[in-house]
Amino acid sequence: MDDHVTFEELKDKVKKFSEDRDWGQFHSPKELAIGAITESAELLEHFRFKSDKEMEEILKDEKKRAEIGEELADIMFFILRFSQMYGFDLSKEITRKIKKNALRLPIEKSRGSNKKYNEY
């Protein structure tokens, strides 16, 4: 599903979109981090105080699903712009973080568990 473009291609699209609008002046690390968290909060609004059953129904509703997809895209926009402007290779960062978490959260201690990371 998500194999249509690379992170680099998405970063280029975000860069062009932003530069065409002269938004670089507004894209400091702080402002981009604020944007990502603000959009994350908007995603959360769809699920806050909802039961598992209600969330299942939300995800089946085409209109609500489209709204959620837009929030995910907004979050990703800020992440891509941050990584593009400040030189983060997302593929390397994700791979590095998975390796680090694999050491901290071995399968035999983590499988099926929802304990906090620091309890291991």
C-alpha positions as MATLAB code, in Angstrom:
seq = 'MDDHVTFEELKDKVKKFSEDRDWGQFHSPKELAIGAITESAELLEHFRFKSDKEMEEILKDEKKRAEIGEELADIMFFILRFSQMYGFDLSKEITRKIKKNALRLPIEKSRGSNKKYNEY';
ca = [
       0.000    0.000    0.000;
       2.653    2.547    0.995;
       5.218    1.437   -1.557;
       4.360    4.112   -4.120;
       7.027    6.629   -3.067;
      10.133    6.764   -0.901;
      10.665    8.996    2.119;
      13.011   11.038   -0.050;
      10.350   11.564   -2.704;
       7.828   12.609   -0.063;
      10.369   14.986    1.493;
      10.918   16.536   -1.945;
       7.154   17.043   -2.385;
       6.850   18.634    1.058;
       9.880   20.834    0.358;
       8.483   22.077   -2.952;
       5.040   22.710   -1.482;
       6.549   24.657    1.423;
       9.069   26.588   -0.643;
       6.458   27.565   -3.226;
       4.629   29.266   -0.347;
       7.765   30.729    1.291;
       7.034   28.846    4.501;
      10.668   28.120    5.394;
      10.676   31.224    7.578;
       8.017   29.566    9.768;
       9.617   26.124    9.925;
      12.037   26.281   12.821;
      12.538   23.010   14.717;
      10.262   24.286   17.492;
       7.451   25.292   15.132;
       7.597   22.010   13.227;
       7.537   20.042   16.506;
       4.539   22.103   17.637;
       2.830   21.400   14.316;
       3.407   17.653   14.631;
       2.029   17.518   18.172;
      -0.933   19.747   17.320;
      -1.898   17.528   14.426;
      -1.387   14.451   16.636;
      -3.862   15.935   19.108;
      -6.343   16.409   16.271;
      -5.932   12.719   15.415;
      -6.555   11.821   19.042;
      -9.818   13.794   19.056;
     -11.338   11.104   16.835;
     -10.701    8.407   19.462;
     -10.664   10.120   22.847;
     -13.199    8.700   25.287;
     -14.300    6.072   22.762;
     -14.692    2.381   23.496;
     -13.010   -0.257   21.366;
     -16.363   -0.914   19.669;
     -16.871    2.796   18.929;
     -13.371    3.056   17.474;
     -14.034    0.074   15.221;
     -17.171    1.803   13.931;
     -15.297    5.061   13.362;
     -12.719    3.250   11.244;
     -15.460    1.666    9.140;
     -17.109    5.019    8.365;
     -15.754    6.370    5.056;
     -16.117   10.045    5.983;
     -14.481    9.643    9.385;
     -11.786    7.440    7.897;
     -10.994   10.182    5.355;
     -10.745   12.727    8.186;
      -8.361   10.436   10.081;
      -6.304    9.964    6.922;
      -6.000   13.741    6.617;
      -4.741   14.002   10.192;
      -2.180   11.270    9.540;
      -1.046   13.153    6.432;
      -0.785   16.406    8.410;
       1.367   14.713   11.055;
       3.564   13.143    8.396;
       3.919   16.493    6.610;
       5.501   18.051    9.700;
       7.738   15.029   10.298;
       8.881   14.981    6.681;
       9.484   18.733    6.636;
      11.501   18.564    9.872;
      13.622   15.701    8.561;
      14.073   17.402    5.181;
      15.076   20.783    6.607;
      17.358   19.483    9.353;
      18.996   16.505    7.664;
      17.431   13.435    9.267;
      17.383   10.207    7.255;
      14.096    8.701    8.398;
      14.873    5.221    7.059;
      18.110    5.124    9.057;
      16.478    6.633   12.161;
      13.612    4.124   12.156;
      15.988    1.196   11.591;
      18.290    2.427   14.370;
      15.360    2.891   16.779;
      13.957   -0.583   16.065;
      17.374   -2.117   16.781;
      17.665   -0.128   20.014;
      14.153   -1.113   21.109;
      14.811   -4.764   20.256;
      17.602   -4.754   22.844;
      15.479   -2.959   25.447;
      12.322   -4.942   24.729;
      13.250   -8.545   23.898;
      10.467  -10.630   22.410;
      10.331  -13.079   25.325;
       9.656  -10.228   27.781;
       7.516   -8.064   25.531;
       5.223  -10.315   23.533;
       1.641   -9.558   24.509;
       2.722   -7.210   27.301;
       1.653   -3.634   27.813;
       4.067   -2.922   30.667;
       5.935    0.344   30.541;
       9.358    0.197   28.876;
      11.219    1.118   32.060;
       9.853   -1.894   33.930;
      12.167   -4.259   32.027;
];
